[in-house]
Amino acid sequence: MKIVVYSTHTCPICVKTKELLDKWNLPFEQKYIDDDRAHMAEFSKVTNGARMVPQLTIDGKHIGGFSDLTELHMDGFFD
């Protein structure tokens, strides 16, 4: 399973998202969109124009943000 977290350097919810993934022992790739044009372009395409961070993909499929991640976890998706 490949998890990608699109975030910015100043987003506190992004930090919380990454802390949760670490706590759940789920490896992820972090892509900052605020200082990398390629990551910003990829973020826009993959998330269909999302404007808020964090946004996550799992195996290339956009799943949403922090609340979507916690819902997946509660539903046992990562078990």
N, CA, C and O atoms as a Tinker XYZ file with bonds, in Angstrom:
   316  protein
     1  N      0.855000   -1.176000    0.000000    73     2
     2  CA     0.000000    0.000000    0.000000    64     1     3
     3  C      0.896000    1.232000    0.000000    63     2     4     5
     4  O      1.790000    1.365000    0.836000    81     3
     5  N      0.645000    2.123000   -0.942000    73     3     6
     6  CA     1.426000    3.359000   -1.020000    64     5     7
     7  C      0.528000    4.539000   -0.663000    63     6     8     9
     8  O     -0.462000    4.815000   -1.342000    81     7
     9  N      0.892000    5.226000    0.413000    73     7    10
    10  CA     0.149000    6.393000    0.873000    64     9    11
    11  C      0.972000    7.636000    0.568000    63    10    12    13
    12  O      2.163000    7.696000    0.872000    81    11
    13  N      0.317000    8.636000   -0.041000    73    11    14
    14  CA     0.960000    9.924000   -0.305000    64    13    15
    15  C      0.162000   10.993000    0.420000    63    14    16    17
    16  O     -1.064000   11.050000    0.316000    81    15
    17  N      0.876000   11.847000    1.160000    73    15    18
    18  CA     0.256000   12.967000    1.862000    64    17    19
    19  C      0.729000   14.254000    1.195000    63    18    20    21
    20  O      1.921000   14.564000    1.190000    81    19
    21  N     -0.218000   14.994000    0.637000    73    19    22
    22  CA     0.070000   16.313000    0.075000    64    21    23
    23  C     -0.180000   17.334000    1.170000    63    22    24    25
    24  O     -1.254000   17.363000    1.771000    81    23
    25  N      0.812000   18.169000    1.426000    73    23    26
    26  CA     0.706000   19.099000    2.545000    64    25    27
    27  C      1.492000   20.372000    2.261000    63    26    28    29
    28  O      2.135000   20.517000    1.221000    81    27
    29  N      1.418000   21.286000    3.220000    73    27    30
    30  CA     2.246000   22.492000    3.195000    64    29    31
    31  C      3.078000   22.514000    4.471000    63    30    32    33
    32  O      2.819000   21.756000    5.406000    81    31
    33  N      4.072000   23.385000    4.498000    73    31    34
    34  CA     4.952000   23.468000    5.657000    64    33    35
    35  C      4.281000   24.120000    6.866000    63    34    36    37
    36  O      4.773000   23.970000    7.984000    81    35
    37  N      3.185000   24.830000    6.675000    73    35    38
    38  CA     2.577000   25.594000    7.770000    64    37    39
    39  C      1.233000   25.037000    8.230000    63    38    40    41
    40  O      0.548000   25.684000    9.022000    81    39
    41  N      0.844000   23.876000    7.765000    73    39    42
    42  CA    -0.481000   23.322000    8.056000    64    41    43
    43  C     -0.455000   22.433000    9.302000    63    42    44    45
    44  O      0.173000   21.375000    9.282000    81    43
    45  N     -1.132000   22.846000   10.398000    73    43    46
    46  CA    -1.125000   22.028000   11.612000    64    45    47
    47  C     -1.894000   20.713000   11.465000    63    46    48    49
    48  O     -1.539000   19.725000   12.109000    81    47
    49  N     -2.929000   20.677000   10.642000    73    47    50
    50  CA    -3.661000   19.423000   10.439000    64    49    51
    51  C     -2.809000   18.443000    9.636000    63    50    52    53
    52  O     -2.927000   17.230000    9.810000    81    51
    53  N     -1.965000   18.956000    8.770000    73    51    54
    54  CA    -1.033000   18.101000    8.033000    64    53    55
    55  C     -0.089000   17.399000    9.002000    63    54    56    57
    56  O      0.172000   16.203000    8.872000    81    55
    57  N      0.415000   18.143000    9.966000    73    55    58
    58  CA     1.308000   17.561000   10.979000    64    57    59
    59  C      0.567000   16.468000   11.748000    63    58    60    61
    60  O      1.113000   15.388000   11.975000    81    59
    61  N     -0.659000   16.743000   12.143000    73    59    62
    62  CA    -1.458000   15.761000   12.888000    64    61    63
    63  C     -1.710000   14.508000   12.042000    63    62    64    65
    64  O     -1.662000   13.389000   12.552000    81    63
    65  N     -1.974000   14.702000   10.762000    73    63    66
    66  CA    -2.201000   13.567000    9.863000    64    65    67
    67  C     -0.969000   12.677000    9.807000    63    66    68    69
    68  O     -1.075000   11.455000    9.909000    81    67
    69  N      0.190000   13.286000    9.645000    73    67    70
    70  CA     1.431000   12.513000    9.557000    64    69    71
    71  C      1.753000   11.832000   10.888000    63    70    72    73
    72  O      2.279000   10.719000   10.906000    81    71
    73  N      1.440000   12.497000   11.999000    73    71    74
    74  CA     1.633000   11.876000   13.313000    64    73    75
    75  C      0.752000   10.644000   13.469000    63    74    76    77
    76  O      1.200000    9.628000   14.000000    81    75
    77  N     -0.502000   10.723000   13.011000    73    75    78
    78  CA    -1.396000    9.567000   13.087000    64    77    79
    79  C     -0.889000    8.414000   12.234000    63    78    80    81
    80  O     -0.890000    7.266000   12.679000    81    79
    81  N     -0.458000    8.707000   11.019000    73    79    82
    82  CA     0.071000    7.653000   10.164000    64    81    83
    83  C      1.277000    6.979000   10.817000    63    82    84    85
    84  O      1.412000    5.757000   10.769000    81    83
    85  N      2.148000    7.778000   11.425000    73    83    86
    86  CA     3.293000    7.208000   12.153000    64    85    87
    87  C      2.819000    6.348000   13.315000    63    86    88    89
    88  O      3.336000    5.251000   13.529000    81    87
    89  N      1.837000    6.838000   14.069000    73    87    90
    90  CA     1.309000    6.105000   15.225000    64    89    91
    91  C      0.719000    4.759000   14.794000    63    90    92    93
    92  O      0.864000    3.755000   15.491000    81    91
    93  N      0.057000    4.754000   13.641000    73    91    94
    94  CA    -0.553000    3.534000   13.120000    64    93    95
    95  C      0.437000    2.675000   12.338000    63    94    96    97
    96  O      0.055000    1.664000   11.749000    81    95
    97  N      1.718000    3.080000   12.332000    73    95    98
    98  CA     2.776000    2.364000   11.613000    64    97    99
    99  C      2.471000    2.203000   10.129000    63    98   100   101
   100  O      2.724000    1.150000    9.544000    81    99
   101  N      1.931000    3.245000    9.531000    73    99   102
   102  CA     1.632000    3.244000    8.098000    64   101   103
   103  C      2.638000    4.150000    7.393000    63   102   104   105
   104  O      2.587000    5.369000    7.553000    81   103
   105  N      3.553000    3.568000    6.614000    73   103   106
   106  CA     4.531000    4.387000    5.906000    64   105   107
   107  C      3.841000    5.242000    4.845000    63   106   108   109
   108  O      2.836000    4.840000    4.259000    81   107
   109  N      4.395000    6.416000    4.613000    73   107   110
   110  CA     3.813000    7.333000    3.640000    64   109   111
   111  C      4.899000    8.180000    3.000000    63   110   112   113
   112  O      5.996000    8.342000    3.535000    81   111
   113  N      4.556000    8.708000    1.845000    73   111   114
   114  CA     5.416000    9.671000    1.164000    64   113   115
   115  C      4.802000   11.044000    1.362000    63   114   116   117
   116  O      3.595000   11.224000    1.202000    81   115
   117  N      5.623000   11.994000    1.703000    73   115   118
   118  CA     5.164000   13.362000    1.948000    64   117   119
   119  C      5.552000   14.237000    0.763000    63   118   120   121
   120  O      6.702000   14.238000    0.322000    81   119
   121  N      4.560000   14.990000    0.252000    73   119   122
   122  CA     4.836000   15.899000   -0.857000    64   121   123
   123  C      4.332000   17.285000   -0.475000    63   122   124   125
   124  O      3.134000   17.509000   -0.300000    81   123
   125  N      5.286000   18.210000   -0.350000    73   123   126
   126  CA     4.934000   19.593000   -0.035000    64   125   127
   127  C      4.541000   20.321000   -1.315000    63   126   128   129
   128  O      5.294000   20.323000   -2.289000    81   127
   129  N      3.372000   20.931000   -1.311000    73   127   130
   130  CA     2.894000   21.615000   -2.505000    64   129   131
   131  C      3.187000   23.112000   -2.480000    63   130   132   133
   132  O      2.994000   23.800000   -3.482000    81   131
   133  N      3.653000   23.618000   -1.339000    73   131   134
   134  CA     3.885000   25.059000   -1.238000    64   133   135
   135  C      5.263000   25.495000   -1.729000    63   134   136   137
   136  O      5.511000   26.693000   -1.867000    81   135
   137  N      6.150000   24.566000   -1.990000    73   135   138
   138  CA     7.467000   24.959000   -2.485000    64   137   139
   139  C      7.953000   24.098000   -3.648000    63   138   140   141
   140  O      9.139000   24.105000   -3.979000    81   139
   141  N      7.036000   23.359000   -4.263000    73   139   142
   142  CA     7.417000   22.483000   -5.364000    64   141   143
   143  C      6.319000   22.505000   -6.421000    63   142   144   145
   144  O      5.236000   21.956000   -6.222000    81   143
   145  N      6.614000   23.144000   -7.540000    73   143   146
   146  CA     5.601000   23.298000   -8.602000    64   145   147
   147  C      5.131000   21.956000   -9.151000    63   146   148   149
   148  O      3.952000   21.794000   -9.466000    81   147
   149  N      6.035000   21.003000   -9.266000    73   147   150
   150  CA     5.662000   19.681000   -9.783000    64   149   151
   151  C      4.686000   18.995000   -8.843000    63   150   152   153
   152  O      3.711000   18.386000   -9.282000    81   151
   153  N      4.955000   19.097000   -7.533000    73   151   154
   154  CA     4.035000   18.507000   -6.557000    64   153   155
   155  C      2.684000   19.220000   -6.574000    63   154   156   157
   156  O      1.643000   18.581000   -6.421000    81   155
   157  N      2.696000   20.536000   -6.761000    73   155   158
   158  CA     1.442000   21.294000   -6.829000    64   157   159
   159  C      0.620000   20.863000   -8.040000    63   158   160   161
   160  O     -0.591000   20.676000   -7.929000    81   159
   161  N      1.260000   20.707000   -9.181000    73   159   162
   162  CA     0.557000   20.278000  -10.389000    64   161   163
   163  C     -0.005000   18.871000  -10.212000    63   162   164   165
   164  O     -1.141000   18.597000  -10.597000    81   163
   165  N      0.792000   17.985000   -9.630000    73   163   166
   166  CA     0.341000   16.615000   -9.367000    64   165   167
   167  C     -0.829000   16.622000   -8.390000    63   166   168   169
   168  O     -1.818000   15.919000   -8.601000    81   167
   169  N     -0.725000   17.406000   -7.330000    73   167   170
   170  CA    -1.785000   17.542000   -6.325000    64   169   171
   171  C     -3.093000   17.970000   -6.978000    63   170   172   173
   172  O     -4.145000   17.388000   -6.714000    81   171
   173  N     -3.024000   18.976000   -7.819000    73   171   174
   174  CA    -4.217000   19.498000   -8.479000    64   173   175
   175  C     -4.869000   18.444000   -9.368000    63   174   176   177
   176  O     -6.093000   18.310000   -9.393000    81   175
   177  N     -4.045000   17.703000  -10.093000    73   175   178
   178  CA    -4.563000   16.667000  -10.994000    64   177   179
   179  C     -5.149000   15.489000  -10.212000    63   178   180   181
   180  O     -6.272000   15.061000  -10.481000    81   179
   181  N     -4.399000   14.973000   -9.258000    73   179   182
   182  CA    -4.808000   13.782000   -8.514000    64   181   183
   183  C     -6.052000   14.032000   -7.664000    63   182   184   185
   184  O     -6.889000   13.143000   -7.504000    81   183
   185  N     -6.171000   15.244000   -7.119000    73   183   186
   186  CA    -7.295000   15.543000   -6.222000    64   185   187
   187  C     -8.445000   16.240000   -6.938000    63   186   188   189
   188  O     -9.412000   16.660000   -6.303000    81   187
   189  N     -8.340000   16.363000   -8.261000    73   187   190
   190  CA    -9.381000   17.020000   -9.048000    64   189   191
   191  C     -9.630000   18.453000   -8.579000    63   190   192   193
   192  O    -10.772000   18.901000   -8.473000    81   191
   193  N     -8.533000   19.161000   -8.301000    73   191   194
   194  CA    -8.617000   20.576000   -7.974000    64   193   195
   195  C     -8.901000   20.903000   -6.519000    63   194   196   197
   196  O     -9.394000   21.992000   -6.223000    81   195
   197  N     -8.606000   19.998000   -5.610000    73   195   198
   198  CA    -8.811000   20.284000   -4.179000    64   197   199
   199  C     -8.049000   21.538000   -3.788000    63   198   200   201
   200  O     -6.998000   21.838000   -4.354000    81   199
   201  N     -8.583000   22.266000   -2.819000    73   199   202
   202  CA    -7.956000   23.519000   -2.403000    64   201   203
   203  C     -7.437000   23.474000   -0.971000    63   202   204   205
   204  O     -6.781000   24.415000   -0.523000    81   203
   205  N     -7.718000   22.407000   -0.257000    73   203   206
   206  CA    -7.298000   22.322000    1.140000    64   205   207
   207  C     -6.331000   21.160000    1.334000    63   206   208   209
   208  O     -6.401000   20.150000    0.634000    81   207
   209  N     -5.444000   21.321000    2.281000    73   207   210
   210  CA    -4.530000   20.257000    2.672000    64   209   211
   211  C     -4.798000   19.907000    4.131000    63   210   212   213
   212  O     -5.314000   20.736000    4.880000    81   211
   213  N     -4.459000   18.709000    4.535000    73   211   214
   214  CA    -3.827000   17.660000    3.752000    64   213   215
   215  C     -4.831000   16.955000    2.848000    63   214   216   217
   216  O     -6.036000   16.947000    3.099000    81   215
   217  N     -4.296000   16.373000    1.801000    73   215   218
   218  CA    -5.044000   15.469000    0.931000    64   217   219
   219  C     -4.190000   14.222000    0.790000    63   218   220   221
   220  O     -2.963000   14.295000    0.723000    81   219
   221  N     -4.859000   13.072000    0.747000    73   219   222
   222  CA    -4.139000   11.809000    0.708000    64   221   223
   223  C     -4.579000   10.964000   -0.471000    63   222   224   225
   224  O     -5.728000   11.012000   -0.909000    81   223
   225  N     -3.625000   10.185000   -0.973000    73   223   226
   226  CA    -3.937000    9.153000   -1.949000    64   225   227
   227  C     -3.434000    7.828000   -1.401000    63   226   228   229
   228  O     -2.433000    7.772000   -0.688000    81   227
   229  N     -4.139000    6.777000   -1.744000    73   227   230
   230  CA    -3.704000    5.419000   -1.420000    64   229   231
   231  C     -3.669000    4.653000   -2.733000    63   230   232   233
   232  O     -4.678000    4.512000   -3.423000    81   231
   233  N     -2.481000    4.165000   -3.057000    73   231   234
   234  CA    -2.261000    3.466000   -4.327000    64   233   235
   235  C     -2.792000    4.274000   -5.508000    63   234   236   237
   236  O     -3.400000    3.724000   -6.426000    81   235
   237  N     -2.555000    5.585000   -5.472000    73   235   238
   238  CA    -2.924000    6.466000   -6.562000    64   237   239
   239  C     -4.362000    6.945000   -6.560000    63   238   240   241
   240  O     -4.740000    7.765000   -7.397000    81   239
   241  N     -5.175000    6.448000   -5.631000    73   239   242
   242  CA    -6.584000    6.845000   -5.565000    64   241   243
   243  C     -6.766000    7.908000   -4.479000    63   242   244   245
   244  O     -6.366000    7.709000   -3.332000    81   243
   245  N     -7.368000    9.030000   -4.849000    73   243   246
   246  CA    -7.600000   10.113000   -3.891000    64   245   247
   247  C     -8.642000    9.674000   -2.868000    63   246   248   249
   248  O     -9.741000    9.258000   -3.233000    81   247
   249  N     -8.290000    9.767000   -1.576000    73   247   250
   250  CA    -9.239000    9.368000   -0.533000    64   249   251
   251  C     -9.774000   10.551000    0.261000    63   250   252   253
   252  O    -10.752000   10.404000    0.994000    81   251
   253  N     -9.155000   11.720000    0.130000    73   251   254
   254  CA    -9.634000   12.897000    0.854000    64   253   255
   255  C     -8.620000   13.394000    1.857000    63   254   256   257
   256  O     -7.411000   13.259000    1.671000    81   255
   257  N     -9.147000   13.982000    2.941000    73   255   258
   258  CA    -8.294000   14.613000    3.929000    64   257   259
   259  C     -8.251000   13.871000    5.252000    63   258   260   261
   260  O     -8.468000   12.661000    5.317000    81   259
   261  N     -7.962000   14.629000    6.313000    73   259   262
   262  CA    -7.774000   14.074000    7.651000    64   261   263
   263  C     -8.986000   13.276000    8.124000    63   262   264   265
   264  O     -8.838000   12.145000    8.587000    81   263
   265  N    -10.175000   13.849000    8.014000    73   263   266
   266  CA   -11.372000   13.156000    8.514000    64   265   267
   267  C    -11.642000   11.889000    7.711000    63   266   268   269
   268  O    -12.091000   10.888000    8.271000    81   267
   269  N    -11.377000   11.918000    6.410000    73   267   270
   270  CA   -11.557000   10.719000    5.583000    64   269   271
   271  C    -10.584000    9.622000    6.007000    63   270   272   273
   272  O    -10.938000    8.443000    6.031000    81   271
   273  N     -9.367000   10.013000    6.338000    73   271   274
   274  CA    -8.363000    9.068000    6.806000    64   273   275
   275  C     -8.814000    8.409000    8.107000    63   274   276   277
   276  O     -8.726000    7.189000    8.245000    81   275
   277  N     -9.293000    9.201000    9.057000    73   275   278
   278  CA    -9.715000    8.627000   10.340000    64   277   279
   279  C    -10.933000    7.727000   10.166000    63   278   280   281
   280  O    -11.056000    6.720000   10.863000    81   279
   281  N    -11.838000    8.074000    9.247000    73   279   282
   282  CA   -12.994000    7.211000    8.978000    64   281   283
   283  C    -12.552000    5.868000    8.416000    63   282   284   285
   284  O    -13.059000    4.824000    8.827000    81   283
   285  N    -11.610000    5.888000    7.480000    73   283   286
   286  CA   -11.088000    4.629000    6.939000    64   285   287
   287  C    -10.485000    3.772000    8.041000    63   286   288   289
   288  O    -10.678000    2.557000    8.077000    81   287
   289  N     -9.754000    4.419000    8.937000    73   287   290
   290  CA    -9.139000    3.690000   10.041000    64   289   291
   291  C    -10.194000    3.078000   10.946000    63   290   292   293
   292  O    -10.075000    1.916000   11.337000    81   291
   293  N    -11.225000    3.844000   11.284000    73   291   294
   294  CA   -12.295000    3.332000   12.159000    64   293   295
   295  C    -13.059000    2.196000   11.496000    63   294   296   297
   296  O    -13.562000    1.303000   12.178000    81   295
   297  N    -13.149000    2.224000   10.161000    73   295   298
   298  CA   -13.845000    1.176000    9.430000    64   297   299
   299  C    -12.985000   -0.084000    9.243000    63   298   300   301
   300  O    -13.443000   -1.074000    8.671000    81   299
   301  N    -11.738000   -0.039000    9.730000    73   299   302
   302  CA   -10.860000   -1.204000    9.655000    64   301   303
   303  C    -10.126000   -1.368000    8.328000    63   302   304   305
   304  O     -9.590000   -2.439000    8.043000    81   303
   305  N    -10.100000   -0.317000    7.522000    73   303   306
   306  CA    -9.465000   -0.388000    6.207000    64   305   307
   307  C     -7.997000   -0.788000    6.297000    63   306   308   309
   308  O     -7.503000   -1.503000    5.424000    81   307
   309  N     -7.298000   -0.348000    7.322000    73   307   310
   310  CA    -5.861000   -0.597000    7.426000    64   309   311
   311  C     -5.513000   -1.852000    8.217000    63   310   312   313
   312  O     -4.335000   -2.155000    8.404000    81   311
   313  N     -6.506000   -2.573000    8.677000    73   311   314
   314  CA    -6.259000   -3.789000    9.471000    64   313   315
   315  C     -5.776000   -4.943000    8.610000    63   314   316
   316  O     -5.524000   -6.033000    9.123000    81   315
